[in-house]
Amino acid sequence: MISTKPKPRTRATRHIWQAYDRMRAAGIDVDCDSAYQTVCISKAGEDDIFMQGDDAAQFINEARAMWNRYPSLPDYVCEMALAEPYTDLWS
């Protein structure tokens, strides 16, 4: 039986996980649909941030690029961390 150890976190992946943790703690959810090229960033009590077309495609491509660069990260963590700056619109 082969035992797989979790990969150690680098400075960059630690920063990305921290952004993900902040977003989850704030109750924020990110839903990406690459088939329809849409992204929805939502939080209870706030208007959703919705992207489609070129804006959504760029967001999805950037999230995939982050995921490809850091394969130890799940895709949803990359999407959530990338969405963090957009939440400033709710301030």
C-alpha positions, 0 to 999 in steps of 0.5 A, a space after each residue: 500500500 502506497 501512502 500519499 503525503 499532502 504536499 507542503 504549502 508554499 508561500 503562494 499556496 498558503 496565501 491562496 488558502 488564506 484568501 479562500 478561508 476569509 471568503 468562506 468565513 464571510 459566507 461568500 460563494 463563487 459559482 463558475 460555469 465554463 460551459 455557459 461562460 458565467 461567474 456568480 459571486 454571492 453573499 447573503 444580504 448582498 446583490 450578486 456579482 454576475 459576470 458573463 461573456 468576455 469578463 467571465 471567460 477571463 475570470 475562468 481562464 485566470 482561475 484555471 491558470 492558477 490551478 495549473 500553476 499550483 496543482 496541489 490546490 483544488 479548483 474551487 479554492 483558486 476560484 474563491 481566492 481570485 474572486 476576493 477583490 471583487 467583494 470590495 464592491 460590497 463595501 
